[in-house]
Amino acid sequence: MSVVKAAITQCTWTGDKQSMIDKHVSYVEKAAAEGVQVICFQELFFGPYFGIVQDKKYYDYAESIPGPTTDTFCELAKKYHMVIILPIYEEEMTGVYYNTAVVIDADGSILGKYRKSQIPHVNAFWEKFYFRPGNTGFKVWNTAVGKVGVCICYDRHFPESWRCLGLAGAEIVFNPNASAPGLSNRLWELEQCAAAGANGYFVLVPNRVGLESDEFGEEAVDFYGSSFVADPRGNYVGEVGSTDTEEMLVRDLDLDMIEDTRRDWQFYRDRRPDLYSPIVAG
C-alpha cells in the first residue's frame, strides 16, 4: 500500500461524554464515506480537558480497556475496515489511571495501547493528579495501513520519544493533543515537523479546539486547534487546521516518500549511539 488516506479530527467539548462519543462516531462514518483508511481523535477525546483543575470527580471518566467505548469503536473499525487510534482515559484498577491511546486495527481487533510516558504538572496542566507515567514504552504496530506508532501531547517535547518510534520502524506516528495558547505556541510550529523530518516518517497531530468555559468557567483555556499533518521531510501535507472551529482533516500519505527521504538523508546510518550515553544517564 503506497498511498494511505488518513484523517484527524479537532472538536469542541459538548458538555457530556455520550454526546462526544456520538460526535466521533459520526466522524468515523463521514470518514468512511470519503474513503479514509485510518483516523485519530484528540487527546482524551470523550471528556473535557480536566487537567486545568485538580478534582477527583474527573476520575469517573476513566474506563477499562477493553470497555464500552473501545467496544463501540472496534465495531466501527470492523464495519468500515478502518484503523482507529482512540485516545481515552484508562482505568487499570481502582485508583490507577493512565492517559492512553488504543490502536484498533481494520478488522476491529485491539492491537495494543500506548500510555503517555512523560506527564506534565504545571499551571492548568495538572496531569500528575490524574495519570501515572506510562509503562508501555514506545511501541509500533503492524496495522492494515502500515507501521503505526503513537506519542501523546507532552511526549512531543522529548526528541527521544520520536527517535524510539523511528528505530522501532514507524511509518506513521499519531500525536493527539490538548494544547492551548502560551508557552507551546512556537513549539507547536516546530516540534512535530522537526520530528517528522529528523526521523523520516509521517506525523499526524490532532488537537482540541475551543474554550471549555462551560466546564471550567474563568479557569478555562482556549484550545487553538491548528491540527496538521507533516511529511517525512518536515513539510505540511495540505493546510493547517482552523484555530477556532471543529473540522476533520483528510490527507493522502504517500508511504513511498519514507524510503526516498531516508535514502537521501541517511540519519539512521549516521547515528552514533556509542556517544549518546549521557542522554540516559539519569
Backbone as CSV, one residue per row, in Angstrom:
resi,resn,N_x,N_y,N_z,CA_x,CA_y,CA_z,C_x,C_y,C_z
1,MET,0.855,-1.191,0.000,0.000,0.000,0.000,0.886,1.234,0.000
2,SER,0.837,1.994,-1.104,1.702,3.154,-1.214,1.045,4.400,-0.638
3,VAL,-0.206,4.669,-1.018,-0.891,5.878,-0.549,-1.979,5.492,0.445
4,VAL,-1.920,6.100,1.629,-2.900,5.869,2.690,-3.704,7.142,2.879
5,LYS,-5.017,7.000,2.916,-5.881,8.149,3.185,-6.158,8.188,4.686
6,ALA,-5.710,9.264,5.322,-5.774,9.386,6.774,-6.603,10.597,7.174
7,ALA,-7.193,10.524,8.371,-7.980,11.634,8.897,-7.623,11.892,10.347
8,ILE,-7.659,13.167,10.734,-7.561,13.573,12.135,-8.685,14.570,12.400
9,THR,-9.159,14.599,13.632,-10.278,15.470,13.968,-9.892,16.425,15.092
10,GLN,-10.542,17.590,15.088,-10.412,18.520,16.209,-11.824,18.954,16.589
11,CYS,-12.128,18.821,17.885,-13.501,19.028,18.350,-13.559,19.919,19.579
12,THR,-14.720,20.522,19.768,-15.002,21.272,20.985,-15.749,20.367,21.963
13,TRP,-15.624,20.660,23.223,-16.288,19.903,24.289,-17.786,20.222,24.274
14,THR,-18.612,19.180,24.233,-20.063,19.360,24.156,-20.713,19.552,25.514
15,GLY,-20.067,19.049,26.564,-20.641,19.144,27.897,-20.957,17.813,28.524
16,ASP,-20.957,16.731,27.710,-21.170,15.404,28.297,-20.496,14.333,27.453
17,LYS,-20.169,13.244,28.102,-19.375,12.175,27.492,-20.090,11.518,26.316
18,GLN,-21.370,11.182,26.490,-22.055,10.429,25.446,-22.175,11.219,24.152
19,SER,-22.447,12.513,24.255,-22.549,13.304,23.024,-21.195,13.432,22.329
20,MET,-20.109,13.425,23.107,-18.776,13.430,22.490,-18.516,12.118,21.753
21,ILE,-18.910,11.021,22.363,-18.754,9.732,21.683,-19.589,9.708,20.410
22,ASP,-20.834,10.172,20.507,-21.715,10.191,19.333,-21.126,11.055,18.216
23,LYS,-20.550,12.191,18.596,-19.948,13.078,17.604,-18.812,12.370,16.864
24,HIS,-18.015,11.620,17.594,-16.876,10.956,16.966,-17.291,9.713,16.182
25,VAL,-18.381,9.073,16.581,-18.963,8.022,15.736,-19.338,8.623,14.379
26,SER,-19.930,9.808,14.390,-20.303,10.484,13.149,-19.081,10.815,12.305
27,TYR,-17.977,11.191,12.966,-16.747,11.459,12.222,-16.236,10.194,11.524
28,VAL,-16.309,9.066,12.201,-15.883,7.812,11.569,-16.756,7.517,10.354
29,GLU,-18.051,7.703,10.497,-18.970,7.447,9.383,-18.684,8.394,8.212
30,LYS,-18.447,9.655,8.522,-18.108,10.621,7.475,-16.784,10.256,6.813
31,ALA,-15.808,9.876,7.622,-14.504,9.492,7.081,-14.626,8.281,6.154
32,ALA,-15.424,7.317,6.572,-15.618,6.118,5.744,-16.198,6.495,4.383
33,ALA,-17.128,7.440,4.371,-17.734,7.884,3.119,-16.721,8.545,2.200
34,GLU,-15.640,9.079,2.786,-14.594,9.719,1.994,-13.427,8.787,1.684
35,GLY,-13.572,7.522,2.056,-12.538,6.542,1.740,-11.361,6.530,2.690
36,VAL,-11.517,7.107,3.878,-10.437,7.149,4.858,-10.124,5.744,5.369
37,GLN,-8.831,5.465,5.537,-8.382,4.148,5.985,-7.880,4.145,7.424
38,VAL,-7.552,5.330,7.957,-7.094,5.429,9.346,-7.501,6.795,9.883
39,ILE,-7.966,6.818,11.152,-8.405,8.061,11.770,-7.919,8.116,13.211
40,CYS,-7.625,9.327,13.675,-7.200,9.542,15.059,-7.914,10.763,15.618
41,PHE,-8.339,10.669,16.888,-9.015,11.762,17.578,-8.042,12.496,18.497
42,GLN,-8.531,13.583,19.108,-7.717,14.381,20.025,-7.514,13.644,21.350
43,GLU,-6.559,14.135,22.114,-6.251,13.566,23.425,-7.493,13.559,24.322
44,LEU,-7.725,12.418,25.022,-8.855,12.294,25.957,-10.150,12.727,25.279
45,PHE,-10.449,12.118,24.142,-11.436,12.680,23.211,-12.845,12.778,23.759
46,PHE,-13.243,11.904,24.695,-14.656,11.906,25.086,-14.966,12.736,26.333
47,GLY,-13.984,13.469,26.844,-14.226,14.295,28.024,-13.709,15.699,27.834
48,PRO,-13.873,16.534,28.849,-13.196,17.829,28.835,-11.711,17.610,29.112
49,TYR,-10.902,18.636,28.874,-9.517,18.530,29.317,-9.480,18.948,30.778
50,PHE,-9.600,17.960,31.664,-9.769,18.241,33.090,-8.471,18.564,33.810
51,GLY,-7.322,18.490,33.126,-6.057,18.847,33.751,-5.980,20.304,34.169
52,ILE,-6.925,21.117,33.727,-6.972,22.525,34.118,-7.148,22.670,35.629
53,VAL,-7.845,21.708,36.241,-8.092,21.725,37.686,-7.639,20.391,38.281
54,GLN,-7.636,20.329,39.602,-7.360,19.067,40.300,-8.615,18.706,41.099
55,ASP,-9.421,17.805,40.519,-10.710,17.459,41.108,-10.965,15.971,40.873
56,LYS,-11.120,15.226,41.944,-11.246,13.776,41.825,-12.520,13.331,41.116
57,LYS,-13.491,14.230,40.919,-14.711,13.826,40.211,-14.409,13.394,38.784
58,TYR,-13.301,13.889,38.214,-12.980,13.540,36.835,-12.416,12.127,36.693
59,TYR,-12.084,11.488,37.803,-11.715,10.077,37.726,-12.857,9.248,37.155
60,ASP,-14.078,9.742,37.279,-15.233,8.993,36.784,-15.229,8.830,35.268
61,TYR,-14.415,9.611,34.573,-14.346,9.479,33.121,-13.515,8.270,32.679
62,ALA,-12.750,7.693,33.573,-11.848,6.605,33.190,-12.623,5.321,32.899
63,GLU,-12.100,4.534,31.962,-12.701,3.267,31.557,-11.627,2.187,31.472
64,SER,-12.080,0.962,31.572,-11.186,-0.165,31.333,-10.971,-0.346,29.831
65,ILE,-9.921,-1.064,29.498,-9.625,-1.446,28.119,-9.418,-2.970,28.089
66,PRO,-10.277,-3.728,27.373,-11.459,-3.306,26.632,-12.530,-2.750,27.569
67,GLY,-13.439,-1.975,27.009,-14.514,-1.371,27.770,-15.579,-0.880,26.817
68,PRO,-16.574,-0.170,27.314,-17.694,0.222,26.455,-17.305,1.099,25.270
69,THR,-16.391,2.040,25.478,-16.022,2.911,24.362,-15.164,2.179,23.346
70,THR,-14.200,1.390,23.805,-13.411,0.629,22.840,-14.295,-0.365,22.089
71,ASP,-15.279,-0.947,22.750,-16.195,-1.875,22.068,-16.917,-1.182,20.920
72,THR,-17.397,0.033,21.184,-18.108,0.793,20.148,-17.231,1.029,18.935
73,PHE,-16.005,1.456,19.171,-15.145,1.812,18.044,-14.494,0.591,17.387
74,CYS,-14.372,-0.490,18.108,-13.943,-1.742,17.466,-14.974,-2.193,16.438
75,GLU,-16.240,-2.072,16.793,-17.304,-2.429,15.856,-17.273,-1.543,14.615
76,LEU,-17.045,-0.243,14.820,-16.958,0.675,13.681,-15.736,0.374,12.809
77,ALA,-14.603,0.094,13.448,-13.394,-0.230,12.688,-13.631,-1.435,11.786
78,LYS,-14.283,-2.450,12.332,-14.575,-3.654,11.552,-15.577,-3.359,10.443
79,LYS,-16.616,-2.596,10.761,-17.661,-2.278,9.782,-17.093,-1.531,8.585
80,TYR,-16.205,-0.572,8.851,-15.692,0.284,7.780,-14.286,-0.088,7.338
81,HIS,-13.756,-1.153,7.891,-12.385,-1.598,7.578,-11.425,-0.415,7.703
82,MET,-11.438,0.186,8.901,-10.667,1.400,9.167,-9.844,1.225,10.443
83,VAL,-8.595,1.614,10.406,-7.769,1.653,11.607,-8.176,2.891,12.418
84,ILE,-8.367,2.713,13.730,-8.787,3.819,14.590,-7.808,3.949,15.758
85,ILE,-7.297,5.159,15.944,-6.457,5.479,17.089,-7.341,6.230,18.085
86,LEU,-7.538,5.644,19.256,-8.572,6.088,20.195,-7.935,6.559,21.503
87,PRO,-7.747,7.868,21.697,-7.111,8.370,22.921,-8.149,8.510,24.053
88,ILE,-8.013,7.700,25.102,-9.005,7.711,26.178,-8.327,7.740,27.555
89,TYR,-9.153,7.956,28.564,-8.719,7.916,29.957,-8.901,6.481,30.431
90,GLU,-7.790,5.827,30.775,-7.827,4.403,31.104,-7.768,4.166,32.609
91,GLU,-8.620,3.270,33.085,-8.556,2.796,34.461,-8.022,1.365,34.452
92,GLU,-6.799,1.193,34.940,-6.244,-0.158,35.020,-6.835,-0.899,36.212
93,MET,-6.957,-0.193,37.316,-7.635,-0.688,38.507,-8.069,0.543,39.292
94,THR,-8.889,0.353,40.309,-9.355,1.494,41.073,-8.179,2.304,41.614
95,GLY,-8.135,3.579,41.271,-7.074,4.461,41.734,-5.838,4.485,40.869
96,VAL,-5.804,3.697,39.808,-4.643,3.663,38.906,-5.121,4.008,37.495
97,TYR,-4.715,5.177,37.017,-5.232,5.713,35.761,-4.087,6.114,34.832
98,TYR,-4.347,5.987,33.527,-3.367,6.349,32.508,-4.026,7.178,31.417
99,ASN,-3.216,8.009,30.784,-3.606,8.729,29.578,-3.173,7.846,28.408
100,THR,-4.128,7.247,27.736,-3.856,6.110,26.863,-4.419,6.314,25.461
101,ALA,-3.760,5.735,24.475,-4.302,5.646,23.120,-4.377,4.172,22.736
102,VAL,-5.561,3.748,22.323,-5.796,2.368,21.916,-5.657,2.285,20.399
103,VAL,-4.936,1.285,19.927,-4.750,1.081,18.487,-5.653,-0.065,18.057
104,ILE,-6.663,0.268,17.257,-7.640,-0.702,16.774,-7.385,-0.935,15.296
105,ASP,-7.199,-2.188,14.905,-6.917,-2.486,13.501,-8.201,-2.514,12.680
106,ALA,-8.041,-2.612,11.361,-9.178,-2.515,10.457,-10.120,-3.716,10.531
107,ASP,-9.721,-4.770,11.241,-10.623,-5.905,11.442,-11.382,-5.805,12.757
108,GLY,-11.198,-4.690,13.469,-11.886,-4.477,14.736,-11.159,-5.011,15.951
109,SER,-9.990,-5.565,15.769,-9.234,-6.101,16.903,-8.378,-5.018,17.541
110,ILE,-8.196,-5.107,18.854,-7.297,-4.206,19.565,-5.880,-4.758,19.458
111,LEU,-5.020,-4.010,18.777,-3.633,-4.454,18.624,-2.824,-4.180,19.881
112,GLY,-3.180,-3.120,20.593,-2.435,-2.761,21.796,-2.776,-1.351,22.213
113,LYS,-1.995,-0.830,23.148,-2.234,0.522,23.641,-0.907,1.162,24.008
114,TYR,-0.908,2.478,23.900,0.234,3.279,24.337,-0.222,4.155,25.490
115,ARG,0.560,4.182,26.556,0.286,5.037,27.709,1.285,6.188,27.723
116,LYS,0.759,7.401,27.823,1.583,8.612,27.803,2.740,8.489,28.794
117,SER,3.944,8.714,28.310,5.149,8.422,29.091,5.575,9.574,29.979
118,GLN,5.634,10.761,29.397,6.060,11.947,30.125,4.819,12.730,30.565
119,ILE,4.700,12.991,31.860,3.487,13.593,32.405,3.808,14.987,32.958
120,PRO,3.170,16.035,32.423,3.434,17.389,32.915,2.714,17.659,34.227
121,HIS,3.167,18.667,34.937,2.474,19.136,36.134,2.824,20.599,36.317
122,VAL,2.188,21.429,35.493,2.396,22.876,35.518,1.029,23.545,35.491
123,ASN,1.004,24.848,35.653,-0.257,25.569,35.738,-1.202,25.221,34.600
124,ALA,-2.440,24.812,34.944,-3.515,24.451,34.017,-3.267,23.133,33.293
125,PHE,-2.188,22.454,33.632,-1.920,21.112,33.093,-1.453,20.224,34.247
126,TRP,-2.361,20.023,35.213,-2.034,19.299,36.446,-2.222,17.792,36.232
127,GLU,-1.441,17.223,35.339,-1.724,15.854,34.904,-1.253,14.775,35.878
128,LYS,-0.288,15.090,36.705,0.153,14.070,37.666,-0.942,13.747,38.686
129,PHE,-1.912,14.627,38.822,-3.066,14.357,39.682,-3.932,13.239,39.092
130,TYR,-3.895,13.094,37.760,-4.815,12.177,37.072,-4.163,10.927,36.494
131,PHE,-2.878,10.984,36.176,-2.262,9.893,35.408,-0.966,9.404,36.047
132,ARG,-0.792,8.101,36.015,0.545,7.541,36.255,1.359,7.666,34.976
133,PRO,2.676,7.808,35.076,3.504,7.769,33.869,3.351,6.427,33.169
134,GLY,3.307,6.463,31.867,3.110,5.252,31.094,4.222,4.240,31.280
135,ASN,3.868,2.971,31.120,4.823,1.872,31.290,4.865,0.956,30.078
136,THR,4.359,1.433,28.937,4.305,0.589,27.742,5.559,0.688,26.888
137,GLY,6.343,1.752,27.074,7.412,2.014,26.127,6.825,2.530,24.814
138,PHE,7.688,2.777,23.858,7.269,3.360,22.581,7.120,2.251,21.552
139,LYS,5.877,1.833,21.372,5.574,0.674,20.539,5.182,1.089,19.123
140,VAL,5.381,0.170,18.206,4.936,0.324,16.827,4.153,-0.932,16.452
141,TRP,2.997,-0.732,15.828,2.135,-1.854,15.472,2.020,-1.988,13.960
142,ASN,2.005,-3.230,13.487,1.748,-3.522,12.079,0.239,-3.516,11.858
143,THR,-0.256,-2.458,11.249,-1.688,-2.297,11.015,-2.001,-2.487,9.533
144,ALA,-3.277,-2.397,9.217,-3.701,-2.527,7.826,-3.199,-1.383,6.958
145,VAL,-2.743,-0.284,7.557,-2.252,0.859,6.777,-0.740,1.038,6.891
146,GLY,-0.076,0.139,7.571,1.363,0.264,7.734,1.769,0.227,9.192
147,LYS,3.014,0.599,9.453,3.567,0.537,10.803,3.267,1.841,11.537
148,VAL,2.456,1.731,12.595,1.900,2.891,13.279,2.432,2.986,14.703
149,GLY,2.838,4.202,15.089,3.240,4.486,16.462,2.435,5.652,17.007
150,VAL,2.497,5.834,18.323,1.760,6.909,18.983,2.638,7.541,20.056
151,CYS,2.608,8.863,20.142,3.024,9.571,21.348,1.927,10.582,21.655
152,ILE,1.798,11.003,22.899,0.653,11.813,23.293,1.104,13.167,23.842
153,CYS,0.665,14.226,23.205,0.798,15.611,23.652,2.196,15.914,24.208
154,TYR,2.331,15.997,25.521,3.576,16.417,26.166,4.783,15.575,25.746
155,ASP,4.538,14.334,25.327,5.625,13.484,24.831,6.374,14.139,23.678
156,ARG,5.696,15.029,22.966,6.316,15.615,21.770,7.515,16.493,22.105
157,HIS,7.624,16.936,23.365,8.736,17.797,23.759,10.028,17.017,23.981
158,PHE,9.980,15.718,23.848,11.134,14.862,24.143,11.574,14.156,22.863
159,PRO,12.667,14.603,22.235,13.107,14.017,20.969,13.331,12.505,21.048
160,GLU,13.672,12.032,22.260,13.910,10.592,22.418,12.658,9.784,22.095
161,SER,11.484,10.342,22.402,10.228,9.643,22.105,10.106,9.378,20.609
162,TRP,10.324,10.417,19.843,10.203,10.290,18.386,11.235,9.319,17.812
163,ARG,12.463,9.403,18.314,13.518,8.546,17.773,13.268,7.080,18.098
164,CYS,12.779,6.813,19.310,12.461,5.426,19.661,11.428,4.849,18.703
165,LEU,10.442,5.648,18.330,9.426,5.165,17.394,10.033,4.920,16.013
166,GLY,10.928,5.798,15.590,11.591,5.590,14.318,12.441,4.333,14.308
167,LEU,13.181,4.108,15.378,14.026,2.916,15.464,13.190,1.641,15.514
168,ALA,11.953,1.767,15.985,11.055,0.610,16.024,10.348,0.383,14.695
169,GLY,10.630,1.239,13.717,10.110,1.014,12.375,8.888,1.812,11.991
170,ALA,8.520,2.825,12.768,7.299,3.581,12.492,7.333,4.233,11.112
171,GLU,6.201,4.178,10.440,5.984,4.900,9.190,5.012,6.071,9.380
172,ILE,4.063,5.883,10.294,3.047,6.891,10.594,2.974,7.013,12.110
173,VAL,3.145,8.225,12.632,3.069,8.449,14.073,1.953,9.456,14.353
174,PHE,1.061,9.085,15.258,-0.020,9.968,15.678,0.339,10.608,17.011
175,ASN,0.040,11.911,17.109,0.359,12.679,18.315,-0.871,13.474,18.753
176,PRO,-1.855,12.805,19.367,-3.062,13.501,19.831,-2.744,14.473,20.958
177,ASN,-3.425,15.639,20.939,-3.052,16.750,21.815,-4.235,17.429,22.491
178,ALA,-3.899,18.093,23.609,-4.746,19.124,24.216,-3.815,20.298,24.474
179,SER,-3.554,21.076,23.434,-2.583,22.167,23.516,-3.283,23.504,23.410
180,ALA,-2.845,24.439,24.257,-3.501,25.736,24.381,-2.478,26.852,24.261
181,PRO,-2.930,28.081,24.006,-2.007,29.202,23.856,-1.135,29.411,25.089
182,GLY,0.060,29.904,24.836,1.003,30.144,25.921,2.394,29.704,25.514
183,LEU,3.036,28.953,26.396,4.403,28.507,26.135,4.518,27.662,24.873
184,SER,3.434,26.974,24.498,3.547,25.993,23.418,3.458,26.589,22.021
185,ASN,3.091,27.853,21.887,2.758,28.380,20.562,3.843,28.130,19.514
186,ARG,5.061,28.551,19.802,6.137,28.399,18.816,6.550,26.941,18.672
187,LEU,6.564,26.210,19.787,6.932,24.806,19.717,5.954,24.016,18.858
188,TRP,4.682,24.425,18.897,3.681,23.752,18.061,4.055,23.812,16.581
189,GLU,4.621,24.907,16.174,5.017,25.069,14.775,6.285,24.285,14.436
190,LEU,7.090,23.994,15.449,8.412,23.416,15.208,8.507,21.913,15.450
191,GLU,8.023,21.471,16.606,8.438,20.164,17.110,8.001,18.980,16.257
192,GLN,6.730,18.922,15.918,6.269,17.738,15.197,6.813,17.703,13.770
193,CYS,6.928,18.877,13.156,7.535,18.918,11.822,9.006,18.519,11.884
194,ALA,9.708,19.006,12.917,11.111,18.634,13.080,11.251,17.141,13.332
195,ALA,10.339,16.589,14.123,10.391,15.154,14.412,10.158,14.329,13.147
196,ALA,9.195,14.765,12.326,8.936,14.064,11.075,10.168,14.097,10.178
197,GLY,10.793,15.273,10.065,11.964,15.401,9.218,13.182,14.682,9.751
198,ALA,13.374,14.700,11.062,14.544,14.060,11.664,14.451,12.543,11.631
199,ASN,13.221,12.027,11.558,13.035,10.579,11.623,12.505,9.958,10.335
200,GLY,12.114,10.802,9.378,11.700,10.292,8.086,10.411,9.500,8.118
201,TYR,9.408,10.019,8.828,8.078,9.391,8.791,7.003,10.470,8.826
202,PHE,5.752,10.053,8.655,4.631,10.986,8.730,4.219,11.186,10.185
203,VAL,3.883,12.415,10.538,3.376,12.744,11.863,2.016,13.421,11.698
204,LEU,1.010,12.895,12.397,-0.347,13.433,12.326,-0.751,13.930,13.704
205,VAL,-1.211,15.191,13.754,-1.322,15.905,15.024,-2.726,16.484,15.212
206,PRO,-3.658,15.734,15.791,-4.964,16.310,16.128,-4.913,17.040,17.464
207,ASN,-5.605,18.171,17.534,-5.616,18.977,18.753,-7.044,19.371,19.104
208,ARG,-7.281,19.643,20.373,-8.566,20.212,20.778,-8.736,21.612,20.198
209,VAL,-10.004,22.049,20.185,-10.283,23.408,19.737,-11.423,23.978,20.583
210,GLY,-11.336,25.260,20.892,-12.425,25.933,21.582,-12.197,26.135,23.069
211,LEU,-13.054,26.962,23.641,-12.986,27.347,25.047,-13.951,26.491,25.863
212,GLU,-13.430,25.771,26.852,-14.265,24.879,27.653,-14.765,25.598,28.911
213,SER,-15.295,26.814,28.692,-15.711,27.658,29.812,-16.951,27.128,30.510
214,ASP,-17.810,26.401,29.798,-18.991,25.831,30.449,-18.592,24.829,31.531
215,GLU,-17.419,24.254,31.386,-16.930,23.275,32.357,-16.087,23.926,33.446
216,PHE,-15.259,24.896,33.069,-14.245,25.411,33.995,-14.347,26.911,34.269
217,GLY,-15.325,27.575,33.689,-15.516,28.990,33.958,-14.304,29.828,33.605
218,GLU,-13.912,30.701,34.516,-12.794,31.611,34.243,-11.446,30.899,34.182
219,GLU,-11.377,29.665,34.669,-10.122,28.909,34.607,-9.893,28.260,33.251
220,ALA,-10.903,28.254,32.398,-10.807,27.564,31.110,-9.740,28.189,30.219
221,VAL,-9.126,27.352,29.403,-8.211,27.833,28.369,-8.849,27.613,27.003
222,ASP,-8.394,28.363,26.027,-8.968,28.329,24.684,-8.047,27.510,23.770
223,PHE,-8.381,26.258,23.576,-7.539,25.380,22.761,-7.523,25.864,21.311
224,TYR,-6.324,25.848,20.703,-6.153,26.539,19.428,-6.234,25.657,18.192
225,GLY,-6.690,24.420,18.322,-6.851,23.603,17.123,-5.554,23.497,16.347
226,SER,-5.563,24.015,15.113,-4.351,24.049,14.270,-3.797,22.653,14.020
227,SER,-4.675,21.660,13.986,-4.242,20.290,13.700,-3.563,20.240,12.335
228,PHE,-2.642,19.296,12.169,-1.932,19.231,10.901,-1.281,17.861,10.691
229,VAL,-0.786,17.693,9.455,-0.037,16.506,9.073,1.306,16.960,8.521
230,ALA,2.378,16.317,8.969,3.722,16.617,8.469,4.269,15.404,7.731
231,ASP,4.970,15.650,6.634,5.520,14.547,5.843,6.951,14.222,6.288
232,PRO,7.574,13.175,5.732,8.906,12.764,6.186,10.015,13.780,5.964
233,ARG,9.752,14.829,5.213,10.739,15.896,5.049,10.438,17.092,5.955
234,GLY,9.386,16.959,6.775,9.060,18.012,7.724,8.137,19.083,7.195
235,ASN,7.564,18.872,6.021,6.651,19.841,5.436,5.200,19.492,5.744
236,TYR,4.339,20.514,5.780,2.914,20.262,5.946,2.358,19.519,4.734
237,VAL,1.437,18.602,5.006,0.658,17.971,3.944,-0.699,18.675,3.936
238,GLY,-0.928,19.519,2.952,-2.140,20.319,2.935,-2.067,21.457,3.937
239,GLU,-3.207,22.077,4.180,-3.276,23.229,5.064,-3.358,22.809,6.535
240,VAL,-2.922,23.702,7.407,-3.100,23.520,8.847,-4.565,23.779,9.183
241,GLY,-5.081,23.065,10.188,-6.474,23.203,10.561,-6.817,24.558,11.155
242,SER,-8.111,24.788,11.285,-8.628,26.038,11.850,-8.154,26.229,13.288
243,THR,-8.053,27.481,13.691,-7.685,27.789,15.073,-8.898,27.867,15.994
244,ASP,-10.106,27.881,15.431,-11.272,28.134,16.283,-12.533,27.343,15.951
245,THR,-12.494,26.451,14.982,-13.689,25.678,14.643,-13.367,24.194,14.529
246,GLU,-14.398,23.396,14.701,-14.254,21.960,14.540,-14.031,21.608,13.070
247,GLU,-13.295,20.530,12.845,-13.170,20.028,11.487,-12.473,18.673,11.475
248,MET,-12.606,18.010,10.340,-11.869,16.782,10.088,-10.939,17.035,8.910
249,LEU,-9.651,16.809,9.122,-8.668,16.943,8.056,-8.421,15.575,7.436
250,VAL,-8.536,15.473,6.128,-8.273,14.237,5.393,-7.083,14.479,4.482
251,ARG,-6.082,13.631,4.591,-4.860,13.810,3.823,-4.376,12.475,3.254
252,ASP,-3.769,12.534,2.068,-3.148,11.356,1.462,-1.687,11.289,1.893
253,LEU,-1.284,10.132,2.396,0.096,9.890,2.823,0.754,8.945,1.832
254,ASP,1.735,9.426,1.109,2.462,8.593,0.152,3.623,7.919,0.885
255,LEU,3.435,6.665,1.256,4.435,5.973,2.068,5.745,5.748,1.337
256,ASP,5.732,5.805,0.009,6.996,5.673,-0.735,7.956,6.819,-0.394
257,MET,7.402,7.919,0.070,8.229,9.082,0.415,9.153,8.773,1.583
258,ILE,8.788,7.832,2.436,9.615,7.488,3.595,10.957,6.932,3.146
259,GLU,10.916,5.960,2.254,12.168,5.367,1.772,12.999,6.377,1.000
260,ASP,12.344,7.163,0.164,13.074,8.172,-0.610,13.797,9.146,0.321
261,THR,13.102,9.595,1.352,13.680,10.569,2.275,14.839,9.977,3.059
262,ARG,14.658,8.766,3.556,15.710,8.157,4.371,16.938,7.823,3.543
263,ARG,16.751,7.479,2.282,17.915,7.233,1.428,18.666,8.525,1.134
264,ASP,17.928,9.620,1.033,18.586,10.907,0.785,19.381,11.376,2.004
265,TRP,18.798,11.259,3.184,19.404,11.839,4.375,20.295,10.878,5.167
266,GLN,19.922,9.640,5.251,20.721,8.623,5.955,20.987,8.974,7.427
267,PHE,19.986,9.543,8.084,20.147,9.857,9.503,20.327,8.600,10.345
268,TYR,19.661,7.524,9.978,19.775,6.300,10.771,21.149,5.652,10.581
269,ARG,21.681,5.734,9.407,23.032,5.213,9.168,24.072,5.977,9.970
270,ASP,23.886,7.292,10.047,24.923,8.154,10.611,24.768,8.408,12.111
271,ARG,23.820,7.753,12.734,23.674,7.882,14.186,24.932,7.376,14.895
272,ARG,25.183,7.922,16.108,26.324,7.487,16.902,25.853,7.110,18.313
273,PRO,25.116,6.008,18.456,24.616,5.627,19.785,25.727,5.405,20.803
274,ASP,26.955,5.130,20.333,28.058,4.947,21.258,28.410,6.252,22.000
275,LEU,27.951,7.386,21.487,28.229,8.685,22.105,27.057,9.240,22.910
276,TYR,25.943,8.533,22.924,24.722,9.112,23.485,24.418,8.698,24.925
277,SER,25.329,8.054,25.583,25.034,7.570,26.931,24.611,8.677,27.902
278,PRO,25.113,9.926,27.789,24.648,10.963,28.726,23.137,11.191,28.685
279,ILE,22.500,10.883,27.567,21.062,11.102,27.433,20.296,10.258,28.449
280,VAL,20.779,9.051,28.703,20.048,8.128,29.586,20.789,7.913,30.904
281,ALA,21.696,8.817,31.246,22.483,8.633,32.459,21.676,8.871,33.730
282,GLY,20.529,9.594,33.605,19.671,9.830,34.760,20.078,11.058,35.554
